[in-house]
Amino acid sequence: MTAVAAILDLKSFNLIKTWPELANKTDDEFDEYLACSGEKIHVRLVTSREKSLSKRMPLGTFFEGLRGSRKKIFLCSFLYLNGKMVMKELAETLETEEKTVIQWCQWFRDIMAESLYQPAIMIGGVGETVQIDETNIVKRKYNVGRIVRNGWLIGGIQNNTRAVFIEIVDKRDQATCERIIQQYVAPGTTVITDCWRGYNGLAALGYDHKTVNHSQNFVDPATGLHTQRVESLWSHLKRRIKPKCGLKGDLWDDHWFEALWHFKHHEEAKLYELWAEIARRYPLT
């Protein structure tokens, strides 16, 4: 099986039907399933013999620094994307130490976050419409009590697509809003926002700026304009974040980007999308 075919095969991966076959493969056979030298898109792996000789994964591979069976790492990716288990349950299912599973999942999360903005994205354009909004995000210690993080999500979504961007910032003043919008939204785009004063200068920056006064209507009765899609995006992200208590430091930001990745790939084969991205980022040289 070629690497391209192997990765495409992940679109139809089924735990009940597919995993028993993979679980019975040797490490080298499993590597062959995921990758094959000489193709344009493939995951860089190391054979069992190379591993035994070097005692570690070679530099530049996705698996470098990840302890444990590659088959278990792969199964972990499927279960993690499924989102039905907490880390302790994942560790018990995989018969692996919880701290090791946490490392694997952080590796997956890093890939998701990096794929959103590398290469840099630019949405909208002449004839296109982008809804932009900001929402407050508050993190409390143990989800109750005192605030330990108070920030803002500023983001946008292009109409009739899932082309999106978000940034996590400490304030939503005009300078911050304009910097982010200029970074992610092409000039000439029709931009719809609420009446927050941070958006007042968008017309001068080359955007066709239209507003909806949310103190009066959520949908402008005269024009039909609204920002409901971007507000729906906030609802989606917050629903995914709410169950995740105890997040520390940068992990708080990471989980917002992971939630955005799931939103973008809502109707796609997520296992395929994750491993295709890994293949793009860790090709054979």
C-alpha positions as semicolon CSV with decimal commas, in nm:
position;residue;x (nm);y (nm);z (nm)
1;M;0,000;0,000;0,000
2;T;0,140;0,341;-0,091
3;A;0,162;0,619;0,167
4;V;-0,104;0,825;-0,006
5;A;-0,339;0,529;-0,015
6;A;-0,261;0,446;0,348
7;I;-0,343;0,795;0,467
8;L;-0,659;0,810;0,256
9;D;-0,757;0,477;0,408
10;L;-0,782;0,655;0,744
11;K;-1,098;0,826;0,617
12;S;-1,281;0,497;0,660
13;F;-1,103;0,388;0,979
14;N;-1,339;0,196;1,205
15;L;-1,227;0,088;1,550
16;I;-1,423;-0,237;1,549
17;K;-1,345;-0,344;1,191
18;T;-1,001;-0,192;1,128
19;W;-0,813;-0,196;1,457
20;P;-0,794;-0,575;1,509
21;E;-0,617;-0,605;1,174
22;L;-0,369;-0,331;1,263
23;A;-0,312;-0,458;1,616
24;N;-0,192;-0,792;1,477
25;K;0,068;-0,630;1,252
26;T;0,434;-0,624;1,347
27;D;0,588;-0,281;1,406
28;D;0,741;-0,283;1,058
29;E;0,410;-0,388;0,899
30;F;0,234;-0,113;1,089
31;D;0,490;0,141;0,967
32;E;0,427;0,021;0,612
33;Y;0,056;0,078;0,666
34;L;0,111;0,443;0,757
35;A;0,400;0,531;0,533
36;C;0,603;0,422;0,232
37;S;0,934;0,572;0,119
38;G;0,934;0,760;-0,209
39;E;0,584;0,907;-0,206
40;K;0,507;1,278;-0,201
41;I;0,305;1,254;0,121
42;H;0,405;1,016;0,392
43;V;0,478;0,998;0,761
44;R;0,843;0,967;0,849
45;L;0,889;0,661;1,070
46;V;1,175;0,448;1,193
47;T;1,187;0,072;1,154
48;S;1,213;-0,158;1,454
49;R;1,570;-0,250;1,356
50;E;1,674;0,116;1,337
51;K;1,509;0,178;1,671
52;S;1,697;-0,110;1,834
53;L;2,024;0,017;1,693
54;S;1,982;0,382;1,782
55;K;1,782;0,334;2,105
56;R;1,576;0,642;2,014
57;M;1,366;0,789;1,737
58;P;1,568;0,979;1,473
59;L;1,564;1,356;1,474
60;G;1,296;1,525;1,267
61;T;1,027;1,259;1,303
62;F;0,683;1,303;1,458
63;F;0,758;1,015;1,694
64;E;1,085;1,162;1,819
65;G;1,058;1,199;2,195
66;L;0,730;1,006;2,218
67;R;0,773;0,702;2,438
68;G;0,570;0,391;2,372
69;S;0,434;0,176;2,094
70;R;0,357;0,354;1,769
71;K;0,046;0,142;1,735
72;K;-0,075;0,265;2,073
73;I;0,005;0,624;1,976
74;F;-0,206;0,578;1,665
75;L;-0,495;0,425;1,860
76;C;-0,464;0,707;2,113
77;S;-0,507;0,960;1,833
78;F;-0,833;0,796;1,730
79;L;-0,972;0,778;2,083
80;Y;-0,859;1,131;2,165
81;L;-1,027;1,275;1,857
82;N;-1,342;1,087;1,950
83;G;-1,347;1,294;2,268
84;K;-1,538;1,049;2,486
85;M;-1,263;0,971;2,740
86;V;-1,070;1,171;2,996
87;M;-0,694;1,115;3,026
88;K;-0,724;0,857;3,303
89;E;-0,968;0,649;3,096
90;L;-0,743;0,677;2,789
91;A;-0,445;0,556;2,991
92;E;-0,638;0,259;3,127
93;T;-0,769;0,165;2,781
94;L;-0,423;0,190;2,626
95;E;-0,255;0,020;2,925
96;T;-0,009;0,309;2,938
97;E;0,099;0,554;3,208
98;E;-0,126;0,858;3,225
99;K;0,165;1,104;3,197
100;T;0,270;0,934;2,873
101;V;-0,081;0,961;2,727
102;I;-0,093;1,329;2,828
103;Q;0,229;1,384;2,631
104;W;0,090;1,208;2,324
105;C;-0,228;1,416;2,334
106;Q;-0,032;1,739;2,372
107;W;0,163;1,637;2,060
108;F;-0,165;1,597;1,871
109;R;-0,292;1,929;2,006
110;D;0,026;2,104;1,890
111;I;-0,028;1,971;1,537
112;M;-0,389;2,095;1,539
113;A;-0,293;2,443;1,658
114;E;-0,003;2,480;1,416
115;S;-0,213;2,367;1,120
116;L;-0,457;2,654;1,172
117;Y;-0,203;2,927;1,100
118;Q;0,093;2,766;0,924
119;P;0,097;2,872;0,651
120;A;-0,059;3,205;0,743
121;I;-0,424;3,240;0,647
122;M;-0,610;3,527;0,484
123;I;-0,986;3,503;0,446
124;G;-1,241;3,715;0,264
125;G;-1,169;3,933;-0,038
126;V;-1,366;4,148;-0,279
127;G;-1,719;4,012;-0,306
128;E;-1,684;3,805;0,013
129;T;-1,837;3,870;0,355
130;V;-1,673;3,804;0,691
131;Q;-1,851;3,831;1,024
132;I;-1,625;3,952;1,306
133;D;-1,690;3,961;1,677
134;E;-1,520;3,946;2,015
135;T;-1,613;3,754;2,326
136;N;-1,486;3,759;2,681
137;I;-1,322;3,442;2,814
138;V;-1,282;3,407;3,187
139;K;-1,095;3,127;3,360
140;R;-1,162;3,077;3,728
141;K;-0,959;2,863;3,965
142;Y;-1,119;2,516;3,971
143;N;-1,397;2,670;3,752
144;V;-1,526;2,861;4,057
145;G;-1,399;3,141;4,276
146;R;-1,138;3,396;4,183
147;I;-1,047;3,480;3,823
148;V;-0,702;3,357;3,716
149;R;-0,728;3,456;3,350
150;N;-0,942;3,726;3,189
151;G;-0,903;3,776;2,817
152;W;-1,080;3,809;2,484
153;L;-1,130;3,603;2,174
154;I;-1,135;3,815;1,860
155;G;-1,225;3,623;1,549
156;G;-1,414;3,598;1,226
157;I;-1,577;3,356;0,987
158;Q;-1,634;3,389;0,614
159;N;-1,995;3,346;0,503
160;N;-2,091;3,007;0,358
161;T;-1,757;2,851;0,464
162;R;-1,569;2,733;0,770
163;A;-1,279;2,965;0,691
164;V;-1,212;3,112;1,035
165;F;-0,953;3,278;1,254
166;I;-0,927;3,358;1,623
167;E;-0,673;3,531;1,842
168;I;-0,658;3,533;2,220
169;V;-0,575;3,880;2,350
170;D;-0,577;4,073;2,677
171;K;-0,777;4,368;2,543
172;R;-1,011;4,456;2,257
173;D;-0,921;4,819;2,194
174;Q;-0,925;4,967;1,843
175;A;-0,555;4,914;1,780
176;T;-0,579;4,545;1,871
177;C;-0,894;4,485;1,665
178;E;-0,748;4,657;1,360
179;R;-0,416;4,472;1,382
180;I;-0,589;4,133;1,394
181;I;-0,838;4,211;1,118
182;Q;-0,566;4,341;0,886
183;Q;-0,363;4,025;0,953
184;Y;-0,641;3,779;0,868
185;V;-0,897;3,956;0,646
186;A;-0,819;4,066;0,291
187;P;-0,880;4,431;0,195
188;G;-1,203;4,490;0,004
189;T;-1,394;4,237;0,216
190;T;-1,742;4,321;0,339
191;V;-1,700;4,308;0,715
192;I;-2,003;4,281;0,947
193;T;-1,958;4,364;1,315
194;D;-2,157;4,490;1,609
195;C;-2,126;4,855;1,709
196;W;-1,824;4,816;1,937
197;R;-1,608;5,128;1,899
198;G;-1,299;4,915;1,835
199;Y;-1,426;4,861;1,479
200;N;-1,486;5,229;1,397
201;G;-1,181;5,266;1,173
202;L;-1,233;4,967;0,942
203;A;-1,372;5,167;0,650
204;A;-1,057;5,378;0,646
205;L;-0,851;5,058;0,622
206;G;-1,018;4,952;0,296
207;Y;-1,304;4,735;0,422
208;D;-1,672;4,766;0,334
209;H;-1,779;4,790;0,697
210;K;-2,139;4,722;0,796
211;T;-2,277;4,708;1,149
212;V;-2,561;4,551;1,345
213;N;-2,682;4,731;1,657
214;H;-2,730;4,447;1,904
215;S;-2,891;4,677;2,158
216;Q;-3,186;4,698;1,916
217;N;-3,182;4,381;1,703
218;F;-2,971;4,071;1,650
219;V;-3,075;4,074;1,284
220;D;-3,108;4,415;1,121
221;P;-3,475;4,426;1,003
222;A;-3,392;4,660;0,715
223;T;-3,083;4,490;0,571
224;G;-3,098;4,136;0,712
225;L;-2,738;4,174;0,832
226;H;-2,631;3,972;1,137
227;T;-2,331;3,822;1,313
228;Q;-2,501;3,498;1,413
229;R;-2,246;3,267;1,250
230;V;-1,952;3,406;1,445
231;E;-2,161;3,404;1,762
232;S;-2,241;3,039;1,690
233;L;-1,866;2,980;1,662
234;W;-1,818;3,118;2,014
235;S;-2,088;2,886;2,144
236;H;-1,920;2,585;1,981
237;L;-1,577;2,669;2,124
238;K;-1,707;2,735;2,474
239;R;-1,902;2,409;2,480
240;R;-1,581;2,218;2,409
241;I;-1,381;2,415;2,664
242;K;-1,631;2,406;2,952
243;P;-1,572;2,040;3,054
244;K;-1,194;2,093;3,065
245;C;-1,122;2,208;3,417
246;G;-0,777;2,236;3,571
247;L;-0,600;2,365;3,258
248;K;-0,276;2,544;3,337
249;G;-0,086;2,826;3,170
250;D;-0,049;2,795;2,794
251;L;-0,270;2,484;2,792
252;W;-0,565;2,720;2,834
253;D;-0,484;2,878;2,495
254;D;-0,401;2,544;2,333
255;H;-0,747;2,405;2,404
256;W;-0,918;2,700;2,234
257;F;-0,720;2,631;1,917
258;E;-0,796;2,260;1,943
259;A;-1,167;2,345;1,968
260;L;-1,134;2,565;1,658
261;W;-0,966;2,277;1,470
262;H;-1,264;2,053;1,551
263;F;-1,500;2,325;1,428
264;K;-1,314;2,357;1,097
265;H;-1,317;1,982;1,040
266;H;-1,666;1,923;1,174
267;E;-1,791;1,726;0,873
268;E;-1,460;1,570;0,774
269;A;-1,275;1,253;0,872
270;K;-1,077;1,393;1,163
271;L;-0,838;1,099;1,193
272;Y;-0,743;1,146;0,830
273;E;-0,705;1,523;0,868
274;L;-0,476;1,485;1,171
275;W;-0,246;1,226;1,015
276;A;-0,243;1,401;0,677
277;E;-0,122;1,712;0,860
278;I;0,141;1,508;1,046
279;A;0,255;1,368;0,711
280;R;0,287;1,717;0,565
281;R;0,490;1,840;0,860
282;Y;0,719;1,539;0,898
283;P;0,806;1,420;0,545
284;L;1,101;1,200;0,466
285;T;1,405;1,401;0,361
